[in-house]
Amino acid sequence: MIEIRVHGRGGQGAVTSTELLALAAINEGKYAQAFPSFGPERRGAPVMAFTRISDKPIRTREMVYTPDIVVVLDPTLLQIVDVTTGLKKDGIVILNTSKDEKTIRKTFGIKAKLATIDATDIAMRNLGLPITNTTLLGSLIKACDVIKLKSIEAPLQKRFGRIAEKNWNALKEAYSKTPNIQ
Amino acid sequence: MAKKIGIEVSLAVSEAVRAADVDLIAAYPITPQTHIVEHLSELVADGKLDAEFVPVESEHTAMSLCIGSSAAGARTYTATSSQGLALMHEILYIAPALRMPIVMTLANRSLSGPISIWNDHSDVMTERDSCWIQTFAENGQEAFDLTLHAFKVAEHPDVLLPVMVNLDGFTLSHVVEPIEMMTQAEAKKYLKPYKPKLTLDTKHPITMGGVGLPAVYTEAKKQYETAITASKKVIIDEWKEFGKLYGRHYKPIETYKTKGAEIVLMTMGSISETAMTAVDGMRDKGISVGLMRFRLWRPFPLQEFQRAVKGIKTLAVVDRAISYGSQGGPVYMEVKSALYNQKERPQIFGFVAGLGGRDVTTDTFEEIVTKATRYAKKGKGPVYEMIGVREK
């Protein structure tokens, strides 16, 4: 079972990204679960959302405490949240930042495997909005092989309708710009 | 069978209500409501469900309207949570008294205060004695299936009582997971159109909801009690029928690795899945532990429970609600009283966990099993115990 934790701020689509990921995995015939950290919905406040993906039925309802993968939608979260809390040994961090990997590691002391991507830039060019949830899905899929790229297209289409294509383009651009670091 | 699709459990429940082809939905669509009625309003607005959707001004009115609708012979549904259920309280007791086969989903959420919208069972436990049939879903598939079953049981001529399907708020209601859905046509194999026995009809006037003078009140109460007790047979039969048609089998009590177990956990609702994982983990460490869970809470499956605990030496009951100033949680007290007159009975220890959204983890269950094992060895434990209280 792979456990994923997405850090974002209220309104940035952390919950949506975990749901899209679960829907894509289920479409592949896998078992998956997506759920938010339950709280009052406040725009801008730090939030978390989770996905579990497994080949076997998932029999747990507890929060994700020891993720295999952490995705960070908003770089400013690094200053207030330890996003690597509970991260498994060999765990992976996927981070939206305009800074390079070395600077990030030095500033925040991140020792885990790390993939950085300037998702805000990609999102601004493709969507005209600094909403990076779908963009970072592209990085996640490329960096960790959790699902196939084409599996995310149908859930994305269903969720976003007429703006699905822009999101799909942003996602694909992030996919092409992210290394596989598994 | 149909392929499993990924869907939020609340939306799956809405789809089950759609598959049941309801005639009327009454709901107060604001917190603590879930996405269930939001999606139903979409289905009605989009013409995908031929029903009346009435957004009323309060839950008190929602239940009042449900009773009126059901009395007119319509298949009737509502959903609520926590404070919403509390506001329904006055009218809830009228529905079984008038023998109205209303179905309600209760996404279990805590009652204030302090102000809370998170998951526990404090809402449903306040309505334990309301004469509503009450079932508890463990996962999204069960939430879907129990919803169809609820209509079938409620409308059965030998039952005619309202049914409340409980599913944990957030930890189940807000989770996207794979669920096998059913269309109206597929559901119709199981759930036939509702044919009411008596309806409000101006051409054939009858009285519903008359006064119960002291000369008849006791007899009326006796009838409700007889009806809900007798409903157990239909509930079980209809689960069997459901299993035959769709291949998913349900019964009032589920057991997991209880055979030969020295200690057995008792749960209700979605924490049972986490509990199974905890049982597997403890079994790997050589601890002889199993799990039992109630799917049916009202009518209480007394004989099934007494049979199921035969040979079990220690029971650790996990409640998600508290009965202040008494002896712990409602399930614990009920379980103890169900076994008191048995010649052989296990030692029973009560724990309250997961109040107001506090996460219930595999560690929680390990802590409970460790404590109950210790108390069992001593032959004595506390009256009951709250787990995970931060006291510093």
Interface residues (C-beta under 8 A of the other chain):
Chain A: T18 E19 A22 L23 A25 I26 N27 Y31 A32 Q33 A34 F35 P36 F38 P40 I58 R59 T60 R61 E62 M63 Y65 P155
Chain B: K4 I5 G6 E8 I117 W118 N119 D168 F170 T171 L172 H174 V175 V176 E177 P178 S270 I271 E273 T274 M276 T277 G357 D359 V360 T361 T362
